[in-house]
Amino acid sequence: MNILITGGAGFLGLHLATYFHKKKHSLTLVDINPFNKTEYPRDCKMILADVRDKKKMKKLMKGIDVVIHTAAALPLSKPETIMDVNIMGTKSILEVAKANSVKRVIHISSTAVYGVPKKHPVYEDDTLIGVGPYGKSKIAAENYCLQAMAKGLNVTIIRPKTFVGTGRLGVFEILFDWIHDGKKIPVIGSGNNRYQLLDVDDLIEAIYLISSRDLKKYNAIYNIGAAEFSTVKNDLGALFEFAGSRSKLVPTPAGPVKGALWFFEKIGLSPLYQWVYDTADKDSFVSIDKLTKDLNWKPKHSNRQALIKAYKWYLSNYDEIKARSTGITHTVGWKQGILGIVKKFL
């Protein structure tokens, strides 16, 4: 099949390109950011383009069978950028896909659309409550997907939990940095809450199965996350043990800490955005029953396995990672800001 992947230069885009190339598919990768071409299969087409540019996207989408739409402005971007890229970019992709008779669009959304749920597990038909520009933009983008479905376009919406894997940095680079240096890790609340993650390889496999099977099916919304997960304390404890680190969790009072993080976020001194710290002391897990039933498949990696695999990669590439500039994507570390100051005292 001919596959077009938006956000191809990102963490998820790279993993998708590698996996789909092994399955012998023809790949066109699109991103507004430059590609590190040495990391990609040689015969991938790597195009610098903005998904909001309908004229350019219409040209690139000719002859494409499946579009995997991962392009998004992430939460550390400016609010106006997040809203424009995530909403209007999705609208553009859907309209061009329909005009070019694309067989299926797979839209990568987020479980951030559920806000901070009061009951668990969370199901696909539960209420959507956007927290911050990112969560709100993902809800609006999904609404365009639903409209496109109603007009006859085959669309699958996937809502992944926070996914981690080889190459994932961003907020995880901060965590891994502290563990590497044996620092105490402040945790909002007690750490006894259950928090579900997702291994990127499981996400990739699910996307592949949806793209390669009967294209008349899967016009639906699916949650995806790890099938096996424990509390924050237990899963991070397993990572500390693997790393041989002196790190340990330090519980903190949720209310005051969230208030402080909100303040430091607003003045640009914290890399942690509202949805992250609002959910940090809460149970956070979704039902994946619908996906596993429809695909006859289940995730292979637990939270612990996903974290350990990502940390092993981090150690193997430590010097190169530390030589990179910081940024706001998942492929680079984020500036620690106020967290870097706190780290010196722990």
Secondary structure, 3 states (H helix, E strand, C coil): CEEEEECCCCHHHHHHHHHHHHCCCEEEEEECCCCCHHHCCCCCEEEECCCCCHHHHHHHCCCCCEEEECCCCCCCCCHHHHHHHHHHHHHHHHHHHHHCCCCEEEEECCHHHHCCCCCCCECCCCCCCCCHHHHHHHHHHHHHHHHHHHCCCCEEEEEECCEECCCCCEHHHHHHHHHHCCCCEEEEECCCCEECCEEHHHHHHHHHHHHHCCCCCCCCEEEECCCCCCEHHHHHHHHHHHHCCCCCEEEECHHHHHHHHHHHHHCCCCCCCHHHHHHCCCCECECCHHHHHHHCCCCCCCHHHHHHHHHHHHHHCHHHHHHCCCCCCCCCECCCCHHHHHHCCC
